[in-house]
Amino acid sequence: MQKLLAVFILIGLMLSGCVYVDMNVVNKPEPGFDMSTVHTFAYKKSNDSKSDLEAVLLKAARVELEAKGFVYDVNSPEFLVIVNFSSKAVMERGVTYKRDSYNYDYLSNSYTDIGVVKASDADRNDNIVRLYMVTPENEGLKTFLWRGSASSQGQEGVDVFGKCLVKGALLKFPAANGSFREKLRFGTCE
């Protein structure tokens, strides 16, 4: 019996390494600003209703930024990272979702659902993670330095694929500008 259980666990581990996250990525660096002039960052929490998931996504952003040579410095950051996320459950005959908040999306310059959570079992989830790099608030009005987002569709919500979406949005950071497709293996997002 134990050998059979070990075989099933091994098969499950092998299959989980083969799961890919296909995503659409949009990157918008601020025209004329050179991200190589800033080196330290911190993050700013913006969503109290989903603070646990937001903390996980911010930690994933920190790992990606540190891998690119940026330094986390909570005392004197040169820019702040803000993350917004949503996961909308799509049913066969329409959309079923519970909206946590309705905030301004600085990529599309319109109000959108931010922090949307799955309200019921669904055939598909539309997931999105938005990342904003802004100047620290103590310098007066926030100035956007870089904006990016990654979106995907799948059976699972942003609570499962959120780290991959953060990694995808920051994959070509800070140089890439525009829209492109990415495909990441789920196992590389842990």
N, C-alpha and C positions, 0 to 999 in steps of 0.2 A: 504493500500500500504506500509506503514511504517513497519507494522508487517511482511509482506512478505519479505521486504528487510532485516529486522533484522534476520529472519529465515535463509536466504541465507548467511548472514555474519557469523552467528553461525555455520552453516554447513561447510563453508569454513575454519573457525578457527579450527574446530574439525578435518577436513581432513588434514590440514597442519601439525597438531601435529602427524599424523600417517605416514608421509613421512620419509623413512629411506635412509641413504646414505651408500651403500655397498662399501668398499674400500679395496685395497691391500696396505699394509704398509710394508716398508723396513726401518729398523733401523740399523745403523752401528756406534756404539761407538768406539772411538779410543782404540785399545788394550793397556792395561796397564795404561790408564788414569782413575782416579776416579773423576767423576763429583761432588761428595760430597766435594771436596776440593775447589770448586769455588762457590761463592754465589751471585755475582752481575753481571748484564748483561746490555747491551744496544743493539740497532740494527743499522744496516748499510743498507741504501737504495742502491739498485743496478740497478734498472730498471726505467730510467727516462720516458720512453714512456708510462708506465702504473703506474705512481706514486700513483694515488688515490687508485687503487686496492691493490697495494703493501702496502700502509699505513694501509688499513683495515686488510690485512693478518698479518702484523707485530703486530698490536694491538691485534689480536686474539692470536698470539704467546705469547705476553706479559701477557695476562690474564691467559693462561695455565701455563706459567712458574711461575708467582706469586702465583698461586694456589698450586704449588709444593714447595713453600718456597724460591724461588729465588727472588732477589730484583733488581728492575730496577734502575740503577745508571748511568746516562749519563756522569758524570764527571770522574769516575774511575771504569769502568767495568772490570771484570775479563775475560769475553768472549763477543763476538758479535754474534748476530743472523742475518743471511742473508736468505732471502726467494726468491725463483724463482718459477714461475708458468707458466702453459700453459693450453690452452683449444683448442682442435683440433676438428673441425666439420667434421663428417664422413658422407658421402652421400652413397646412395645405390650402386653406381657404381664407387666408388673410394673415394678419400680424397680431400676435398676442405678446404683450410685454408690460412690465411695470417700470415706470420711469422714476428714477430717484431724483433727478434734477434736470433742469433745462438751462444750459449755459451757452455762452457765446463761443463758437468755434472760430479760432483765429486763422485757420487754414482756408476755410470756405467763406469767411466773413459773414456768417449767418448764425442764428440761434439753432442749436441742435440738442438732441438728447445726450446727456453726459451721465454716466453712472447707471445706465439702464441694466436691469438684471432680469434673468430668465424667470418668467412667472409660471410656466408649466412645461411639461415635456413637449418637445417639438421635433419636427423633422430636421430642422436646420437652425443654426445660430449664426447671425451676422455679428462678428466681433470687430472691434476697432480700438486701437490705442493711439492716443495723440500725445506727442511730447513737445514741450515748449522750452526753449532756453531764453531766459530774460535777464536783464540787469538786476542786481539786488535792489530791493524795495527802499532801502535806506538812502538811496541816491535820488529819491524823488520818484517821478513817473517811471514805470517799467518800460523798458525798450526791448522789443523782441530782437534776438540775435539769430535765432534759428527756429524753424518749426518743422515738424515731421509727423507722419502718421503711417500706420500699417493696419490693413484690414484683411480679414479672412472669413471664410464660411466653413462650417463643419458641424459635427454632431455635438461637440463640447463647447462650453462658453469661454469667456475671457479668463475665468479663474483657472482654466487648464492651459490655454494657449497664450495667455498674456505675456509670459516671459519671451516666447518666440516672437511675438509681435513687437516687443520692445527691441529685441536683438535685430529683427528685420528693419525696423525704422532707423536704427543707428548703424546698420551695416556699412553704409557708404558715407556716414557722417564724418567730417563736415563738408566734404567736397561736392558731393552729388547734388544737383538741382533738377527737379522735375519729377515725373511719375515713372515708375518701373515695377516689374514683377520680381519677386524673390521666392525661393523655395528652400526651406530649412528643414533639416531632420530634427524631429522633436527631441531626440536624445541629446542634442547639442545645446539645448536651451536650459538645461538643469543647472 
